[in-house]
């Protein structure tokens, strides 16, 4: 599946927002005291029902954190695959390097063959001179 940069940025922002929101919610819920209903400057202990509700919400927030982390890991994996598969500059430089190596070896091989051909012609001429007395 092909994603645009904008799609990936939206996905990243969403996952990070969910992660931070869930962590913030867990930290805020971790207190055992709450503001008093009559005087906001006073703190009073939370009752068991409120603590149980917040524990349930914290479990949901923890599940959201896990899902966001998995989504971020998947995003990282997809970006790595895209980089490996679509890094045309690296692929082109590798292909160019291989092509130059092959051309260099071809030139050396052709040079060696020309030297061998000249040596063979010289030896053939010597043999013909020896046989036919030219």
Phi, psi and omega in degrees: 000136183260127178247145173274165179299323180296318178298316180295321178294319177298315180297317178297313180299317180297313181297319180291321178298316178296317180299311181293320179298319179292318178296318178298317180297319180296316181295317180294326182279350186284352180282150178262359180237152178228159178298143180291147179288331182272323181224112185293342180281344179263147176249136178236153181296150177278146176278168186297324179297315179295320179295319179295319177299314181293325177297318178298317178294323179293324176295320176296320179294321178296320177296321177297322179297316179297315179297319178295319179296318178297319179297319178294322177294321177296317178299316178299316180297317179296321179294321178296317178297317179298320179295317180293320184277333188244017179276077186295327180298314179293318180296318179294319179293323177294315179296319178297317179297316178296318181297316179296321178296317179295317179297320178297314179295323178296317180296317178297318179296318178296320178298317179296319179296320178296318177298317179296319179298315179297318179296319179296318177297319179296315181294320179298317179297320179295319180294317178297320177298318181291322183280316187259355176064043180284000000 
